């Protein structure tokens, strides 16, 4: 069993902590305006994954969080078709449900972890980092799509499932609620980290295929694995 | 050396080279399996047994050790005091981090003994980090409540992942008995 080098560990740790601290500062400072750009994506995902309700996601201040300085993403769904609770009862189309919300801070965690892993892992060559970031763009959108919108839709479907259970129907967990629970209990860390490993590997492979012959920098990436 | 030759000579088995796609597939599958097992544990058992004896009671002890005047009590899955009430619920018990780290260790090519040590270390580290998180969050909830959401939702979870990444990199660097395969995605 090889003894790991303390020097190598310190380099990895320092790089990760520095990238994490910079991204945290950026997220606290600019995370909210940056997330505003993702709101149309959230709306599209919500419309695509279910057809019971229509809703637009908006950002609003949360009076309870951080002495009124906290922000949430929220939506108030309107049913676009009757939602059957049991054989006799249904919620009619046009019913407005209550507000459903998730914290902005909470929503920023998966993109931050993804960017942290992408930026902290040393590239063999400088151009590899650029390729890595380019190939990471679809994964970044997937991560955004699978976190806040799924959480909001999952909350709505959980309430509808509970109402159906109260109306005497057998308790069933809708698939999006299962996905929401998975994402909320660690999946939202798993997805960005696993996605980052794939993007780093793909970036390295594409960089290897390109014709750039710049000399490789000896980096942690070649030694840590 | 063939498998037969290796067995005859008694040489230790070499772990397979690191393949990113295989690693990610096994990592995700193992995490999902651990998650499913965790959700098979009934809420009552989790709250009254696991959370109480493994998290809340030791946290109350730690808080009293750090601040003997703190009137904190462990009640089922909750840390209670006149200043704050901190509930440990499913998903807030460090299980996600423990599963993440354990799944990464198991998915990484290494010798079996090192994997077992890695999993044990992963569970210990995740538990320790979560205890520190719970104790820290108790004091934040009691005395700096306006910081609670930011720390609970954002800063502490991401920092814990940073620590886990460093721990995994340290473990993996010691496990690299074979040279990594040339970068390729399979």
Interface residues (C-beta under 8 A of the other chain):
Chain A: X1 X2 X3 X4 X5 X8 X9 X12 X13 X16 X17 X20 X24 X27 X28 X65 X66 X67 X69 X70 X103 X105 X106 X108 X109 X112 X113 X116 X117 X120 X124 X181 X182 X184 X185 X186 X187 X189 X190 X193 X194 X197 X198 X200 X201 X202 X204 X205 X208 X222 X223 X224 X225
Chain B: X18 X20 X21 X23 X24 X27 X28 X31 X32 X35 X38 X39 X90 X91 X95 X96 X97 X99 X100 X111 X114 X146 X147 X148 X149 X150 X153 X154 X155 X157 X158 X159 X161 X162 X165 X166 X169 X170 X171 X172 X173 X174 X175 X176 X177 X180 X182 X183 X184 X185
